[in-house]
Amino acid sequence: MYPQYHRHPLRQAVKGALLLLTLAGATCGQASLAFADSNTAQVAHHYQIQAGALDHALGDFAAAAGVSVTVPPALVAGKNSQGLSGNYTVQQGFDALLAGSGLQAVEGGKGVFVLQKAKALNSDKSASASTLPEVSVSAKAERSAVTEGSGSYAAKAVTIGKTEQTLREIPQSVSVMTRQQMNDQNFTTVAEALNQVTGVRGYNYEREENFIIRGYTANTQFNGVPQQGDSNHYDLALYDRIEVLRGPSGLLTGSGEPGGTINYVLKRPQDAFTLSAATGLGSWNQQRGELDVGGPLNADGSLRGRAVAVYQDQDKFYHVGSDRNKVLYGVLEYDLGPSTTAGLWASYIERDYKNFWGLPLYSDGSLPSRSSYVGIDKNSHKQDKNIAFDIKHKFDNGWVAKGVLSYKNSQYHGFGVYGYDVIDAATGLGDAGVGFLNFENTWHSMDVNLSGPIALFGQTHTLTVGYNRATRDDVIGYQYETASNVAPLLTHNWDGVLNRNILSKSQTYTEQSGLYVSAKIKLLEPLSLILGGRWSDYSTKDRTSWPSKTAWQKSDADTSNEFTPYAGVVWDINQRITWYASYADTFVPQTQRNSSDRILDPRVGWQVETGLKGEFFDGKLNASAALFRIRDKNRAIVDTTVAGCANSSGECYRQAGEVQSQGVELEVTGKPSANLNLSAGYTYNQATYLQDATVSSGSRFAADQIPRHMLKLWSQYRFDGSTLAGALNGLSVGAGLQAQSDMYTDYIRQGSYTIASAKLGYQINQHWDASLTVNNLFDRKYLQYPGYPGYYNIYGTPRNALLMVRWKY
C-alpha cells in the first residue's frame, strides 16, 4: 500500500521475529504451561521488594514472582519485613522475607503458597494447613500498581501496557500522577493534574482539553483499553492514578498520534471497609463535596463494592461564567473462584455550564481584560453515561487472561458565541457567530489478551498476545447565525439572533481494530530484548443523518492489516540504574484530498528514544533522563501546482510534508525521606518543519501549542514530633511552580512565564485533615492559549485559593 514505508528493513525483521515467537509460543506453550510452576520456581531471578508491613511485602513478592500466596491475617498482624534485594528462587525469596518472623511459606502445588507457623509446619503440615483460617491475598498481584494509600508520588508499577510492569521495564519515558499528589495539591480537574506532569500540556476549552505530548495530541486509554478519539474527562475524584507514556503507542492503540498515550485508571474496591468525605470552599464561590465508600459486601470478602459521588459548583473569574458538575460512580468486583475476578463499573456525569470560546483581539492588536467574556447567558448541558465489564483469570502456571468490554455515550446541547474577526478598539463593535449545537457521541471498545511466562534456554521470557477494537459514532448538528456590528464583549443575551432550528446533521462512524503481539526476551539476567507489533484495520464513513439519512460514504483513508513494529532493549546496569533504547513506527490516517479527489495516504513515521531510569532509597524515589526524536512524514500540504482546485473539498493537498520533534526529558518523583514528597520534571522540545508548502524549512511547528521549554516542580514536607519538640507535629507545607517558554500564533505572542503555588495543611487527628492551596500565588497575568483575531485567546486563571477539609473513617 505504501511501498517505501513498508520496505523498511526493521519492520520486516520485527514482523518476522514476532511471527516466529508466536509460533514458538504456540508450539512449546503447552510444555511451558505444564512445567512453568516447577521450572520457574527453581530459577533464581532478581527481586527488589521494599521493607514494610509483612503482608504487603509478601503480596508484592508474589506479584513479581507470578505466584499466589494465602495469608491468615492473624499470623501477619503487626509484623514487618526487611524486604528483599538480590537473586532468589521463589522459595528462597519467601524464606528471606519471613526471616525472624517464625513463619514459613509452603508450596501447595500449582504456584500457590500457604503461610504457616514454623512449629506447626514441623509437626504436622497437613493439619496446620487445614485448620488455619485463610484469607487469599493473591488478588494483590492485580492491584500492586494501585497508588491510593501509598503516601508517595513514586509509582511502583503501571498498567498502561497489557501486563503490570515497573517503570524500569518499559523502554520509553513513563510518568504517573498518583492519588497522593492529587490530594496534596488539591487538584479537582484532569487538566490541573496533567499540567503538572512532565512533558504534558493541556490545550483546548475547559473540561474538553486535548493534551499535547512531544508536539502531538495524546492518545487515550481508560483502564488500559484504547478509546477511539475520546477526549472527555471524568472528575479527578474517580481516579486512582493517571499514567502517561511518552512516545508512540501503536503497539497498544494502532493508529494514533506519535507523541504519547494517557491511561486514566479508575478507583477499584478495597479489601477492607473504607469511608471518606471531603468538602471544599474556594475562589469565585467554588463549592465542592465528595463522598467515597466501599469494601467487602459479603462475609468472605469475595464480593466487593465502591461508590463515589461528587458535586461541584463554581463561578468563573470572567463575567457571567459558571460551571456545575454532578458525578456518580459505582464499581463491583466478584471473585468467581480463587483465580478469577469479574468487575462491573458504571458512571453518570452531568454538567451545566456556560461556554467560553475565548476573546477576540482589538483592532490595535491589544487584548480585552481578564474579566471579559464573549458568550451567551444560557447554560449548555452535557450528560455522560458509561458502563464497563472486565474479567481476569490467573492460571496456576502464571499465565493471565483478561477481557474488557465498555460502552460510553455523551449527549450535549449548548450555545456559543465567537468573534468573526477583531473588534474595533474605539467602539467595541464587530461581527460574531451565534450558535446552537446538538451532539451525540457513542463509543464501544473491547480488549482481550493472554500473557505469561515461557521458560526456554535457562531463562524465563514473557509473551503477550491480544486483540482490541474501538468504535466511535458521532452525530453532529449545529446552526450558526451572523450578528453584524454588535458589541460581543457587552452583549450576553442573543435571543434575537439565536436560531435553534438545526436543518441538517452529519454522522461519522470510525472503527479501529487490531491484533498485537509483544515478547520480552531475557537474553541475560540483566538484559532484555522487547519486540512487539500490531496488525491494524482502520475505517471511517460518514453521511447526512437529518432530517433523513443518506447513504454512507466510505472514506478512501481506510487501511487494512497495517503493521506497526516496536523494538526495545532494557539493560539493568545494577540494582538501581537501567539503560534503555527503543524504536517504534506510527501511522495516522488523514482526511485531506488530492487533485484527483482521493483521500491522502496516512501520515507515517517513527520515533527513536534512549535514556536512563533509576530507583533510589529502596524504590521510594524514581528518576529518569530521556533523549528522543520523532519524524512525521506524508503530512498533507497545500498543492501549489494545482490552479483552481476542482475536488469535492475545494482544496487540493499532496502528501509531502515532514515534521521533526526532538528533545530531552528529565524527571524525579518520589519520597526521598519519610517526611518529604517531591515531583520535578523538565522538558526541552524542538519541533520544526522539515518540509512544507507554506512555511520554510526549520520553522517552528505548532508554536501555539508547544513551548520549547517546560519546568514542573512540586514538593511537600510534613513535620513530625522531631521538629521543635513536636510543636509542628501534623503541619505540612508545600510549594511548586510551572514555568514555560514562549508560544505564539501569527496574531499574538505569549512570552515565557512562571506561575507559583503554595499549600498549608494540618493533620488534626487520624480522621481529620485540612489544607489550603493557593495557585498562581503572585497573580501572573498570561495567556494559557494564544489565539486568533476573533477567538481562542484564553487567559490563565488568576490567583485563587481552595480550602479542603477531608475526613476518613
N, C-alpha and C positions, 0 to 999 in steps of 0.2 A: 504494500500500500504506500509506504514511504521509503523507497529503496535506500537512499543514503543513510537514513536513520537506522534502518534495520540491519544494515551490513556492519554495524559497529561490532568489532571482534569481541568485546567484553560481553555484549548482550548475548551473542551466540554461545560463548563459553559458560556463562552463568546458566543460560537456558538448558544447555546440555548437562551441566553438573547437577542441576535440580532434578531433571528427569531421571538421571542415574541414581541420585539419592532417594528419590521417591520410590523407584523400582527396588532399590536395595532395602528400603524400609518395608516395602510390601512383602518382599521375599523372605527377609530374615525377621520380619516383625513378629511372627508367631513365636519363633525361638526367643526373640528378645523379651516378649511378653511373658513367656513361660519361665525364663530364667532370670528376669530382671531383679527379682527380690534377692535371690542368693548371690548373683554376681555383683550387683551394685552395692549390696550390703558389705561385701568383703573388700571392696576397693576404697582406698583412702582418698578423700577429697579435702579441699581446703574450705574451712568454715571460719566465719567471723561473727560470733554471737556476743553481743554486749552483755555486761553484768547487769543484774537487776532481779526482779521477782522471779522465783524459780519457775512458776507456771508459764510466764511469758517467755523465758529463755528456752524452756522445753518446746513450747509451741513454735518459736522462731526456728529452732534447730530442725524440728520435724518438717516444717515447710521447706527449709533449704535442702534437706536430705530426701524429700519426696516420700516420706513415710507418715504413718498416723501414730499418735500416742494417746493412750487412755489414762486419765489422771483422776484419782479420788481427791476431791477438794480438801478433805481433812488432812491429807498427807503433806500438802504443799503450803498450807495456810501459814503465812508469816515467814516463810523460808526464802532465802535468796541464793543466787548462783553467781560464781565469779566469772561466768562467761566462758568463751571458747575462742581460741585463735591458733590455727595451725591445720595440719593434715591429720584426719582421723577417718576410720571406718565408722559406720553408723553406731555400732555398739560401743566403740571407744569414745565416740562423741557423747553419748548418753552417760557413760561412766564418768567422764571428766566433768560434765555439768552437774552431776549428782554427788561429786566427791564431798565427803564430810556431812552429807545430809541424812545418812542412814537409810537411803532408798536405793533401789535398783530398777532399771528398765529391762523387762523380759520380753523377748520377741515371741508373740503368739502365732506367728506364721503370716504369710501374705503381706509383709510390710507393716504389720500392726504391732505396736509395743504397748505393754501394760506396766504401769508404775506400781511397785510394791515395796513394803518394808523389807529390808535386807534380812532380818532374822526370820521373818515369816517365809521368805523365799528359801532359806537354807533348810527349814524343817519340812515344809510341805508346799511346793509351788502351786499345785493344782488347787489345794484347799484355799490358799490365800487368794488366788485369782478369782475363785468363785464366791468368796464371802465378802470381799471389799466392795462397798458401794462405789460404782464407777460413773463418771461423767465424761463423755468424749469431748476432747478439745481439738480433735483433728480438723474441725472446721476453721480453726485459727489459721491454718495454711491458706485458706481462701481470703482471709481478711488481713494478712500481715502488712499490706500496703496502706491500711487504714491509718489516717493521721489523727483522728479525733482521740483526745485523751493522751497523746504523746507528749504534750507540753513543749514541742520543738518545731523549728522551721525546717529541720533536716528530714527528708523523706527516706525511709528505709528501702522502699521499692515503689514501682509504678506498674500500672496495668494498661498503659496505652498500647502495648502490643497484645498478643493473644495469650501470653503467659506472664506471670508475675516475674519481674526482673529488677535487680538493683540498678541504680543509675550507672554503675561502672560496667555493667554487662552490655550496655547499649552503645554502639559506635556512632552516636550522634549526641548533640547537646540536648539536655533534658532539664527542665525546671519544674518545681512543684510549689504551688501556693497551698500551704497546709491550713487546716482548720484553726490551729493555734494562732497563726499570723493574721488570719481573717478577724478573729476575735480581738487580738491585741490592737489592731489598727481600727477596730470598729467599722470595718467595711460592711456595706449593705448591698452593693450592686456588683455585678460581674466586672463592669468597666473599672471600678475602683481597684478591685483586686488585680486584674490583669495589667493595668497600667503600672503596677508596682513590680511586675515580673520582668526579668532581664530580657531585653530584645523585643518586647511586645509593646504595641501602641494602638489604642482604640481610635477608630476613625468612622464617624457617621453620626446620625442623630441619636439622642439619648435612648437607652434601652434597646437600640437596634444596631449597635456598633458592630462593624467588622473589625477584626484585629489583624494588624499588619505585623508580619514577621519576616525579616530579611528582605523586605521590599514587596511582599505579596500577601494577599488576603489569606488568613489561616483557614485550613480545613477543620471540620467539626466532628467530634465524636461525643456520644453520651454513653457512659459506662462501657467504653471500648468499642462501641458499634458505630461505624461511619454513618453520617447523615448527609443526604443529598442537598447541599446548598442551604443548610439551616443556620440562620444567624440569630434566632430567638433565644433569649436568656431567661432562666428561672431566677427567682430570688436567691441571694447568696446563702441564706439560712438553710437551704436544702442540700448543700454540697458538703461532702467530707473533704474534698480537695479538688484542685484543678491542675491537671498535668499538661505540660507544654513540651512538645517535641519540635525542635527547630531543624529545618531542612525537609526534603521531600519525604512523603509517607505513602508513596504509590503502592508499596507492598501491602498497606492496610486499607487504603481508600481508592486505589485505582487512579482515575482521573482526579486531578486536584492541583492547586497552585503549589509551587515548589518551596514556598517559604517555611511551612510548618503545619502542625496539627495541634489543636486544643482538645483535650479529653476532659469532659465535665463528669465527675464521679459523685453520684448521689449518696446520701447517708443510707445506711442499712441498719436493720435491727441489731441490738447488742444482746449479749448473753445474760446480762443482769438488768433488773428494772432500773430505769433512769427517768427522771422528770426534771425539766429545766424550763425556765421562763426568763424573758428579758423585756425591758421596756426602755424606750429612748425618747429624749426630747432634744430638738436641735434647731438650728437656724431656719428662718423662713417657715416657722410654725410646723417644723417636722415632728411628727408623732409616729412612734413605731412600737409594735408589740409582737413578741414571738412566744410560742409555746411548743415544746418538744417533749414527747412522752413515748416510752417504748420499753420492750423487754419480753421475757417469756410469757406465753399465753396459755400454757398447759403445764402439768406437774413435772414432766420430764424435760421441758425446755425444747422439745422438738419443733414446736410452733412458736414463732417469734414475730412481733409486730412493732411498728413505729409510725407515729403520726407527727407532722409538723404543720403548724398554722402560723401565718404571718399577716399582719395588717400594717400598712404604712400610708401616711397621708402627709403631703408636703406642698407648700407653695414654692415659687421659684424666685431667684434673685432678680429676674426681669419682670416687667409688668404683666399682669394677667395670668401668667403661667401657674399650673398646678399639676399634681400627679398623685393618684390614689391607687394603691395596689392591694389586692386580696389574694392570698395563696393558701391552698390546702394540698397536702402531700401525705400519702399513706403507702406503706410497704409491708408485705407479709413474706416470711420465709418459713418453709416447712421441710424438715428432714424426712424424706420418703424412706430412708434407710440410713445405716451408718455411713454410707459413702455417697449418698445422693441428696442434693438440696435443690428445691424449687423456690423461685421467688416471683412475686407479683407486685407491681407498684403502679400507682396512678397519681396524677396531679391535676389540679384545676387552678387556673390563674386568670384573674380578671383585673383589667387595668383601665381606668378612666383618666384621661389627661388631655392637655391642650398641646397640639402640635406646634413645634417651633422649628422652622427650616433655615434659620439664620437670618442675618441682616444684609440689606443692600449697602453699597457704598454711596457716599455723597458724590456729586459731580466733580468736586475738587479733590477726590481721592481719599478723603478722610472717612472715619467710621462714626456711626452713631454711638451713644453712650452705652455702657454695660447694661443699664436697666431697660434699654429699648426692646421692643417686641414687635414682630411682624407676624400676624396670625389672626385667628378668629376666636371669639369668646364662647365657643361651644366645645363641649368635651368630645374627643374621639374615644372610641371604645374598642378594646381588644380582649379576646377571650381565647385561651389556650387550654386544650384538653389532651391529656397524654395517658397512655396505658402501655405497659410492657410486661412480658413474661420471660423468665430465664430459668435455666436448669443446668446443673453441673453434677457430673458423676466422676468420682475418683476410683479408678480401678486399683486392685490390690498391688499391681506391679508398678505404680507410679504414673501411669498414663491417665490423662484427664480429658473428658469430653464436655463441651459446653455448647449451649444453644441459646439464642436470644431472638425474640420477636417483639417489635414495638410499633405503635401507632401514635400519630400526633396530628391534631387538627387545630388550626389557628384561623379565627374569623375576626375581621377588622372592618369597621366602618368609621370614617373620620373626615375631618375638614382641615384644609390647609391653605395658606396664602404665601406667595413668594413674589419677589420683585422681578420684573422682566429685565430691568436694567438699573443703572444708577438713578438716584433721586436728586432733584435739584437742590443744591446746597442753600439757596436763598429762600425758596418757597416750601421745600419739603415735599414737593409733588413728583409723582412718577406713575408708571404703569405697573399693574400687578395681575397675577393669575390667581383666581379664587377657585378652589377645587373641592369636590366631594368624591370620596374614594370608598370602594367596597371590594375587599379582597377576601379570598378563602384559599388557604394553603393546607395541603394534606400530605403527610409523609408516612411511608411504610418502610421498615427496614428489618433485616434479619441477618444473623450471622451464626454459623455452626463451625466448630473446629475441634480438632483432636490433636493433642500434643503429649509427648512423653519421651522417656529415655530409651536409647538404643546402645547396648554395650558391645563395642567392637574394638579389637586390637588393643585391649587393655585400658580403654578409656570409655567414659560414658558421654554420649552425644545426645542432642535433643532435636527432635523433628516435630514440626507443626504443619498440619495440612488443614485448610479451611475454605469455606465458600461464604460470600456475603452478597447481599442485594439491597439496594436502596432506591426508592422511587419518590418523586415529588410531583404533585398535581397542583398547579396554580390556576385559579380563576380570578382574573383581574378586571375590574371595571372602574372607570372614573369619568368625571365630567368637569372640565375646566371652562371658566368664563373669564373674559378680559375686562379689567376695570382700568379705564384710562384717566389720566390726570387726577389721581387721588393721592391722599397722604397715608401711605402704608404704615408709617410709624405711629400715627394717631388714630387710625380707624381700625376698630376691632369688631364692629357689628357690620357684617357683609350680607345681611338678609336681602337687600335689594339687588344683589349680584348673584348670590349663590343659586345654583341650579342642581337639584337632586335627581333630575331625570337622566339616568345613565342610559344612553341609546345603544351601546354595544359593550360586550365583554369579550376578552380573549382568554383562551385556555391553553396552557402549555404543560405537557407531560414529559418528564425526564426520568430515565431509568438507567441504572448502572449496576452491573453485577460482575463477579469475578471469582476465579479460583486462585488461591495463594498458597505458596509453599515456602517454608523457611527452615533452615537447618543450622544449628550451632554445632560445629565440628571441633572437637577437642584435639588439636594437633599435639600439644604437650600440656602438662598440668597447668602452666601459666598462660598458654597461648591458645586462642580460639579463633576459628575462621567462621564467619557468618555469611551464608549465601541465601538469597531469597529472590522470589519472583512472583509476578501476578499476571494472569491472563484475563484481561478485562473486556467486557462488552459495554458499549455506551450508545444510547439512542435518545432522541428527543423529537417531539412532534407538537404541532400547535393547530389551533382552529379558532374561529369565531363562535362563541357559545351563547350569544344573546342578541336578539330575542329568540332566535332559533339556531340550532347547532349546524355548522357546516362540516364538510368532510375534513378529516385530519390531513394536514400537510406534513409529511415526514421530512426531517432535516437531512441534508447531504453530509452533515457532520458526524453521522453515525459511524461507529467503529466496532469491529468485531475481532476478538481474540488478540487484542493489543497487548504485547508483552512488555513489562517494565521490570528490569533486573535490579538487584540490590546486592552489594558485596561489602563486607566489612571485616576488620581484624581487630581483636582485642588482646592486649598483652599486659598481664599483671606483673609489672616490674618488681613489685614487692607487695607486702600486705596492705600498703596504704596507697600506692600510686598505680594507675593504669594508663597505658598509652593506647589510643585507638585511631583508626582511619576507616573511611567508608566512601563508597561511590553509589549513587542512585540515579536512575533515569526518571523522567517525568513526561507526561503528555496532558495537554489541556485543550479540549475542543473549543472551536471558535464559531462565531455567528456571522462574521463579515463575508461578503460575496465578491467574487472577481468579475471581470468584464464579461465573462460568459454566463454570469448569473449563477455560479456554483459556489457553495459554501467552501471556504478555505480549509485546507487540511489542519489538523490540530497543531497547536504550539508544541514543540518538543524541546528537551533539554536535559541537563544533568547537573548534579552537584558533587563536588569532592570536599571532604572535610577531614581534618585531623586535629587531635588535641590530647590533653591530659586530664584525667579525673583523679580525685583523691578523697580518701576518708581519713579523718583525724579524730583524736580524742575518743577512741573506741567507737567510731562510727557516728559520733554526735555532731560532727562538722563535715559538710561536703564542700568540695572546691573543684572548679573546672576552668580550663582555658581552651578555646577552640579557634581554629582558622578555617574559613570556608570560602568557596567560590561557586556561584551558580551561573550557568549560561541558559538563556531562554531564547530559543530560535523559532523561526517561522512565524513571528509576530506579524499581525496584519498591519500594513502601512498603506497609505493612500497611493493609488496607482496614477502617478502623474503623466504616464504615457498615454492615458485614455482621455480623449477630448469629448465632452458631452456623454457621460456615462449613461447607458440605457438599460441597466439591470433593474430588478424589481425594487431595490432599495434606493436607487438614485445615486449611490456612492460606490465607486469601484476600488477594491483593495487588491493587494498582492502579498504573498507570504514571504517577505524578505527582511523583516525587522529582526533585530537581535539586541538583547539587553544582558548586561552582566552585573551581578550583585556579589560583592565580596567584602570580607571584613574579619573582625576579631570580636570574640565574646569572652568575658571574664566573669566568674560568679563565685561567691562564697555564701553559704547558708548553713545555719545550724545553731548549736548551743555549745560554745567553747568552754563555758563554765556553768555551774549549777544555777546561776542567777541571771545569766546573760543570753539572750537570743538575738541573732542578727541575720540580716539578708542584704547582700550588696551585689550589684551587677553593673557591668559596663559593656556597652556595645559600640563598635565602630562599623558602620555600614556604608560602603561606597557603591552606589547603584548608578550606572551610566548606560546611555545608549551607545551601542557599538555600530548600529546601522538603523537608519530611519529616513523616511522621505521628507519629514517636516522639521527635524532638528539635526544639528550637526553631531558627528561622532564625538563622544566624550562628554556630551551634555548630561546633566543630572536627570535621572529617571525618577518620576513620581515625587518631585520635590515638595509637593503639598502634603504628602503623607509620611515621608521617611526623613527624619533628621539624620545627619551623618553621625552624630554623637548622642548617646543617651547614657545617663548615670542614674541608677536607682539605689537608694540606701534607706534602711530602717533598722533600728536597734532598740531593744528594750531591756532594762535592768530591773530586777525585782530584789528588794532589800530583804534580809533575814535578820535573825537575832544577833548576828556577829557585828553589825554596824551600830556604832554609838550606843552600845549596851542594850540593843534591841529597840531603841527609840523609833527607828524607821521600819520596824518589822511590819510586813504586809503592804508597804508602799512600793509602787512601781513607777518608773519614769521611762518615757520613750521619745525618740526623735528620729526624723528622717527627712529625705529630700528626693525630689525628682528634677533632674536637670537635662536639658537637651539643647542642641544647636538649632540653627535657623531652618525655617520652612517657608515656602512661598509659592504663589501662583503668578501668572502673567500680570495680575492686577494688584496684588498686595503681598507684603512680606512680613512675617513674624520673626523677629530676631531671636537669638538664644535667650533662654530664661531658666530660672531655678525657682521652684516652689518648695517651701519647707512645711513640715508638720510636727506636732508635738502631742504628747499624751501624759496625763497624770492619773494613776489608778490606785485603788486601795482595796485590799482583800479584808473585808470586815470580819468575816469568820469563815468557817468551812462551807457555809451555804451562800453567803452574800459577797458580791464583788461590784464595785462601782468604778467607772472610768470616764474621763473627759478627754476627748480628742479635739484638736484644733488643726484644721487643714488650711493651706495657703496662709500660713502664720503671719507673713508680712504683707498680705493683701496685694500680691503681684498681679498686675493687670496684663493680660496676654490673650492671644487668640489660640484656643485649643485647635480650631480648624480654620486656616485661612481659606478664603473662597473666591467668589466671582462678583461681577458688578451687581447682580441682583439678589444673591442668596449665598448661604453656606459660610458666612463669616460669623463664627460662634465663639463667644468669649469663654475662657476658662472660668470655673467657679471662683468667686471672691472668697475672702476669709470666712470660714464657717466653723461652727462647733457642734458637737454631738455628745450629750451625756447619756451613757448607757448604764443601767443597773441590771445585773444578772443574778439569778437565784438558781441553785441546783440542789436537788434533794440528795 
